[in-house]
Amino acid sequence: SPINIVHRKTVPNKRLTPFQFNQYQDSFQSQIKNNGHSGMQDTIYCVLYHLLHLAYDALSFDESDFLFTFLQLHIVHMKQQHSNLGDALKDPTGVAVLGFFYEESLRENRKYDPIVKALQSIRKTPSLSDVSLEQLIPPQQNLTNYYRYKGSLTTPNCTESVIWTVFEKPIPLSKNQLLKFSDLQFKDDKDMVDTFRPVQPLNRRVVYRSGGAVVLASVTLLVASFAMAMGLSQHN
């Protein structure tokens, strides 16, 4: 990961049913942190989700149905029987990532107000409170269309033990909200750019597309990783 996804080359799979997001509505408290890169550290943060800051300009790849976007949200899960991410990565299907993309909207997304506000004082590691995963993603009824493939982490060691799910429906944020993410910098005050992993070849992998009943995604399976990670990335 990341890979190019070309819809006409994907394979329909009736077993890929709509998700039932269990406990995503539960509020939690955490800290928002800029760790200066766009991936998970060995340290697992008990904060339930992971944001990636992306590029302003939309860039496309040959045949790809997806573009570089402003921002991307990864929600990382592991199988319940594993006690930590390291163990889960030893399991070929031990880790599952839900990927969501953002698009510019004419309206402010008020559900993101706590995060946007916290970004303004991110050097002080501000706290977030009363935030739920449910408020950060599109309504469940808008998440029936998605793609599924076997991939890897997007950061070293890029372990190939990740089941990726990429949703078609983007999350709307206003231009002003997106700009708040683009203002973030490294510790040396340089803009956070060019920290993404290049597009990877499919290597005969099959990308499936959804259509069917209900899949459970539970916060109880969620691996922590909330780092306001900055970098370019495209639809994985």
C-alpha positions as a Markdown table, in Angstrom:
| # | Residue | x | y | z |
|---|---|---|---|---|
| 1 | Ser | 0.0 | 0.0 | 0.0 |
| 2 | Pro | -0.8 | 2.5 | -1.4 |
| 3 | Ile | -2.0 | 1.1 | -4.8 |
| 4 | Asn | -3.9 | 2.4 | -7.8 |
| 5 | Ile | -7.6 | 1.4 | -7.7 |
| 6 | Val | -9.2 | 1.2 | -11.2 |
| 7 | His | -12.9 | 0.4 | -10.8 |
| 8 | Arg | -13.3 | -1.5 | -14.0 |
| 9 | Lys | -10.5 | -3.8 | -13.1 |
| 10 | Thr | -11.9 | -4.7 | -9.7 |
| 11 | Val | -13.8 | -7.9 | -9.0 |
| 12 | Pro | -17.3 | -7.8 | -7.5 |
| 13 | Asn | -17.6 | -9.9 | -4.3 |
| 14 | Lys | -21.1 | -10.5 | -2.8 |
| 15 | Arg | -19.4 | -11.5 | 0.5 |
| 16 | Leu | -18.2 | -7.9 | 1.0 |
| 17 | Thr | -21.3 | -6.7 | 2.9 |
| 18 | Pro | -22.1 | -3.3 | 4.5 |
| 19 | Phe | -20.3 | -2.6 | 7.7 |
| 20 | Gln | -22.0 | -2.4 | 11.1 |
| 21 | Phe | -19.9 | 0.0 | 13.2 |
| 22 | Asn | -20.0 | -1.3 | 16.7 |
| 23 | Gln | -19.1 | 1.2 | 19.5 |
| 24 | Tyr | -18.0 | 3.9 | 17.0 |
| 25 | Gln | -20.6 | 6.1 | 18.6 |
| 26 | Asp | -18.8 | 6.0 | 22.0 |
| 27 | Ser | -17.1 | 9.3 | 22.9 |
| 28 | Phe | -13.5 | 9.2 | 24.1 |
| 29 | Gln | -10.8 | 11.6 | 25.3 |
| 30 | Ser | -7.3 | 11.8 | 24.0 |
| 31 | Gln | -4.5 | 14.1 | 22.9 |
| 32 | Ile | -3.8 | 15.4 | 19.5 |
| 33 | Lys | -0.1 | 15.1 | 18.5 |
| 34 | Asn | 1.9 | 16.1 | 15.5 |
| 35 | Asn | 4.6 | 13.4 | 15.1 |
| 36 | Gly | 6.0 | 14.7 | 11.9 |
| 37 | His | 5.3 | 11.8 | 9.6 |
| 38 | Ser | 2.5 | 9.8 | 8.1 |
| 39 | Gly | 2.4 | 6.5 | 9.8 |
| 40 | Met | 2.2 | 4.3 | 12.9 |
| 41 | Gln | 5.0 | 4.2 | 15.3 |
| 42 | Asp | 6.1 | 1.1 | 17.3 |
| 43 | Thr | 4.4 | 2.9 | 20.2 |
| 44 | Ile | 0.7 | 2.4 | 20.2 |
| 45 | Tyr | -1.3 | 5.4 | 21.3 |
| 46 | Cys | -4.6 | 4.7 | 23.2 |
| 47 | Val | -6.6 | 7.1 | 21.1 |
| 48 | Leu | -8.4 | 5.0 | 18.5 |
| 49 | Tyr | -7.8 | 6.6 | 15.2 |
| 50 | His | -5.1 | 7.9 | 12.9 |
| 51 | Leu | -5.2 | 11.0 | 10.6 |
| 52 | Leu | -3.0 | 11.7 | 7.6 |
| 53 | His | -2.4 | 15.1 | 6.2 |
| 54 | Leu | -2.2 | 15.1 | 2.5 |
| 55 | Ala | -1.5 | 17.4 | -0.5 |
| 56 | Tyr | -3.4 | 20.4 | -1.7 |
| 57 | Asp | -3.1 | 19.7 | -5.4 |
| 58 | Ala | -4.9 | 16.8 | -6.9 |
| 59 | Leu | -2.5 | 14.5 | -8.7 |
| 60 | Ser | -3.6 | 11.4 | -10.6 |
| 61 | Phe | -1.9 | 8.2 | -11.7 |
| 62 | Asp | -2.3 | 6.4 | -15.0 |
| 63 | Glu | -5.7 | 4.7 | -15.1 |
| 64 | Ser | -6.4 | 5.3 | -11.4 |
| 65 | Asp | -9.9 | 6.2 | -10.4 |
| 66 | Phe | -8.5 | 8.0 | -7.4 |
| 67 | Leu | -6.6 | 11.2 | -6.9 |
| 68 | Phe | -4.3 | 12.7 | -4.3 |
| 69 | Thr | -6.6 | 14.4 | -1.8 |
| 70 | Phe | -6.2 | 16.9 | 1.0 |
| 71 | Leu | -6.6 | 14.4 | 3.8 |
| 72 | Gln | -7.1 | 10.8 | 4.6 |
| 73 | Leu | -8.3 | 9.0 | 7.7 |
| 74 | His | -7.1 | 5.5 | 8.6 |
| 75 | Ile | -8.9 | 3.5 | 11.4 |
| 76 | Val | -6.7 | 0.6 | 12.3 |
| 77 | His | -8.0 | -2.6 | 13.8 |
| 78 | Met | -6.5 | -5.9 | 14.9 |
| 79 | Lys | -7.9 | -9.3 | 15.7 |
| 80 | Gln | -9.2 | -9.5 | 19.2 |
| 81 | Gln | -7.0 | -12.5 | 20.1 |
| 82 | His | -3.8 | -10.4 | 19.7 |
| 83 | Ser | -2.6 | -8.4 | 22.6 |
| 84 | Asn | -0.6 | -5.9 | 20.6 |
| 85 | Leu | 0.1 | -4.6 | 17.1 |
| 86 | Gly | 3.4 | -6.5 | 16.8 |
| 87 | Asp | 1.8 | -9.8 | 17.4 |
| 88 | Ala | -1.1 | -8.9 | 15.0 |
| 89 | Leu | 1.3 | -8.1 | 12.2 |
| 90 | Lys | 2.7 | -11.7 | 12.4 |
| 91 | Asp | -0.8 | -12.9 | 11.5 |
| 92 | Pro | -1.4 | -12.6 | 7.7 |
| 93 | Thr | -4.9 | -11.3 | 8.4 |
| 94 | Gly | -4.2 | -9.8 | 11.8 |
| 95 | Val | -4.6 | -6.2 | 11.0 |
| 96 | Ala | -7.4 | -4.4 | 9.1 |
| 97 | Val | -7.4 | -0.8 | 8.1 |
| 98 | Leu | -10.5 | 1.3 | 7.1 |
| 99 | Gly | -9.5 | 4.1 | 4.8 |
| 100 | Phe | -11.6 | 7.2 | 4.3 |
| 101 | Phe | -10.9 | 10.2 | 2.0 |
| 102 | Tyr | -11.8 | 13.8 | 2.2 |
| 103 | Glu | -13.1 | 16.3 | -0.3 |
| 104 | Glu | -13.5 | 20.0 | -0.3 |
| 105 | Ser | -17.1 | 21.2 | 0.6 |
| 106 | Leu | -18.7 | 24.6 | 0.4 |
| 107 | Arg | -19.9 | 24.1 | 4.0 |
| 108 | Glu | -18.0 | 23.7 | 7.3 |
| 109 | Asn | -18.2 | 20.2 | 8.8 |
| 110 | Arg | -19.1 | 21.1 | 12.4 |
| 111 | Lys | -18.4 | 17.6 | 13.6 |
| 112 | Tyr | -14.7 | 18.3 | 13.0 |
| 113 | Asp | -14.7 | 21.5 | 15.1 |
| 114 | Pro | -12.9 | 19.9 | 18.1 |
| 115 | Ile | -10.0 | 18.7 | 15.9 |
| 116 | Val | -9.7 | 21.9 | 13.9 |
| 117 | Lys | -9.6 | 23.9 | 17.1 |
| 118 | Ala | -7.0 | 21.6 | 18.6 |
| 119 | Leu | -4.8 | 22.0 | 15.5 |
| 120 | Gln | -4.3 | 25.7 | 16.3 |
| 121 | Ser | -2.4 | 24.8 | 19.5 |
| 122 | Ile | -0.9 | 21.5 | 18.4 |
| 123 | Arg | 2.6 | 22.4 | 19.6 |
| 124 | Lys | 1.2 | 22.2 | 23.1 |
| 125 | Thr | -0.3 | 18.7 | 22.5 |
| 126 | Pro | -3.9 | 19.8 | 23.2 |
| 127 | Ser | -6.5 | 17.4 | 24.5 |
| 128 | Leu | -9.6 | 16.2 | 22.7 |
| 129 | Ser | -12.8 | 15.4 | 24.5 |
| 130 | Asp | -16.2 | 14.1 | 23.6 |
| 131 | Val | -15.1 | 13.0 | 20.2 |
| 132 | Ser | -16.4 | 9.7 | 18.6 |
| 133 | Leu | -15.3 | 7.8 | 15.5 |
| 134 | Glu | -18.9 | 7.9 | 14.3 |
| 135 | Gln | -18.8 | 11.7 | 14.0 |
| 136 | Leu | -15.6 | 11.6 | 11.9 |
| 137 | Ile | -16.9 | 9.3 | 9.1 |
| 138 | Pro | -19.9 | 9.5 | 6.7 |
| 139 | Pro | -23.2 | 8.1 | 7.9 |
| 140 | Gln | -23.4 | 4.3 | 7.8 |
| 141 | Gln | -25.9 | 4.2 | 5.0 |
| 142 | Asn | -23.4 | 6.0 | 2.8 |
| 143 | Leu | -20.6 | 3.4 | 3.4 |
| 144 | Thr | -22.0 | 0.5 | 1.4 |
| 145 | Asn | -19.5 | 0.9 | -1.5 |
| 146 | Tyr | -15.9 | 0.1 | -0.8 |
| 147 | Tyr | -12.9 | -1.8 | -2.1 |
| 148 | Arg | -10.9 | -4.6 | -0.5 |
| 149 | Tyr | -7.4 | -5.8 | -1.0 |
| 150 | Lys | -4.5 | -7.4 | 0.8 |
| 151 | Gly | -1.7 | -4.8 | 1.4 |
| 152 | Ser | 0.7 | -3.5 | 3.9 |
| 153 | Leu | 1.5 | -0.7 | 6.3 |
| 154 | Thr | 2.4 | 2.5 | 4.5 |
| 155 | Thr | 5.4 | 3.1 | 6.7 |
| 156 | Pro | 8.6 | 1.0 | 7.4 |
| 157 | Asn | 8.8 | -1.9 | 7.7 |
| 158 | Cys | 5.8 | -1.9 | 5.5 |
| 159 | Thr | 4.7 | -5.2 | 6.9 |
| 160 | Glu | 2.4 | -7.1 | 4.5 |
| 161 | Ser | -0.2 | -8.2 | 7.0 |
| 162 | Val | -3.0 | -5.7 | 6.4 |
| 163 | Ile | -6.4 | -6.1 | 5.0 |
| 164 | Trp | -7.3 | -2.8 | 3.4 |
| 165 | Thr | -10.8 | -1.4 | 3.0 |
| 166 | Val | -11.1 | 1.8 | 1.1 |
| 167 | Phe | -14.5 | 3.5 | 1.1 |
| 168 | Glu | -15.8 | 5.4 | -2.0 |
| 169 | Lys | -17.8 | 8.0 | -0.1 |
| 170 | Pro | -15.5 | 10.9 | 0.9 |
| 171 | Ile | -15.7 | 13.0 | 4.1 |
| 172 | Pro | -16.6 | 16.7 | 3.4 |
| 173 | Leu | -14.5 | 19.5 | 4.9 |
| 174 | Ser | -14.5 | 23.1 | 4.0 |
| 175 | Lys | -11.5 | 24.7 | 2.3 |
| 176 | Asn | -10.8 | 26.6 | 5.5 |
| 177 | Gln | -10.9 | 23.4 | 7.5 |
| 178 | Leu | -8.5 | 21.7 | 5.1 |
| 179 | Leu | -6.1 | 24.6 | 5.2 |
| 180 | Lys | -5.8 | 24.1 | 9.0 |
| 181 | Phe | -4.2 | 20.8 | 8.3 |
| 182 | Ser | -2.0 | 22.1 | 5.6 |
| 183 | Asp | -0.5 | 24.7 | 8.0 |
| 184 | Leu | 1.2 | 22.0 | 10.1 |
| 185 | Gln | 5.0 | 21.8 | 10.0 |
| 186 | Phe | 8.0 | 19.7 | 11.1 |
| 187 | Lys | 9.9 | 20.7 | 14.2 |
| 188 | Asp | 12.3 | 22.7 | 12.0 |
| 189 | Asp | 9.4 | 24.8 | 10.8 |
| 190 | Lys | 9.5 | 23.3 | 7.3 |
| 191 | Asp | 6.2 | 22.4 | 5.6 |
| 192 | Met | 5.3 | 18.7 | 5.8 |
| 193 | Val | 5.5 | 17.5 | 2.3 |
| 194 | Asp | 6.9 | 14.5 | 0.3 |
| 195 | Thr | 6.6 | 12.1 | 3.2 |
| 196 | Phe | 4.4 | 9.6 | 1.4 |
| 197 | Arg | 5.2 | 6.0 | 0.2 |
| 198 | Pro | 5.2 | 5.7 | -3.6 |
| 199 | Val | 2.4 | 3.8 | -5.3 |
| 200 | Gln | 3.1 | 0.1 | -5.1 |
| 201 | Pro | 2.6 | -2.5 | -7.9 |
| 202 | Leu | -0.4 | -4.9 | -7.6 |
| 203 | Asn | 1.8 | -7.9 | -8.2 |
| 204 | Arg | -1.1 | -10.0 | -9.4 |
| 205 | Arg | -3.2 | -9.0 | -6.3 |
| 206 | Val | -6.9 | -8.8 | -6.9 |
| 207 | Val | -8.9 | -5.7 | -5.7 |
| 208 | Tyr | -12.5 | -6.6 | -4.9 |
| 209 | Arg | -15.5 | -4.3 | -4.6 |
| 210 | Ser | -18.4 | -4.6 | -2.3 |
| 211 | Gly | -22.0 | -5.7 | -2.5 |
| 212 | Gly | -24.0 | -7.6 | 0.3 |
| 213 | Ala | -25.3 | -7.7 | 4.0 |
| 214 | Val | -23.4 | -6.7 | 7.2 |
| 215 | Val | -19.8 | -6.7 | 8.4 |
| 216 | Leu | -18.9 | -5.9 | 12.0 |
| 217 | Ala | -16.2 | -3.2 | 12.7 |
| 218 | Ser | -15.7 | -2.8 | 16.4 |
| 219 | Val | -13.8 | -0.2 | 18.4 |
| 220 | Thr | -12.9 | -3.0 | 20.8 |
| 221 | Leu | -10.7 | -4.4 | 18.1 |
| 222 | Leu | -9.1 | -1.0 | 17.3 |
| 223 | Val | -5.4 | -0.4 | 17.4 |
| 224 | Ala | -4.5 | 3.0 | 18.8 |
| 225 | Ser | -2.7 | 5.5 | 16.6 |
| 226 | Phe | -3.7 | 9.1 | 16.5 |
| 227 | Ala | -0.9 | 11.1 | 15.3 |
| 228 | Met | -1.6 | 14.2 | 13.2 |
| 229 | Ala | 0.7 | 12.6 | 10.7 |
| 230 | Met | 1.6 | 14.8 | 7.9 |
| 231 | Gly | 2.4 | 13.6 | 4.4 |
| 232 | Leu | 1.1 | 13.0 | 0.9 |
| 233 | Ser | -0.9 | 9.9 | 0.1 |
| 234 | Gln | -3.5 | 8.7 | -2.4 |
| 235 | His | -6.3 | 6.4 | -2.3 |
| 236 | Asn | -4.9 | 3.1 | -1.0 |
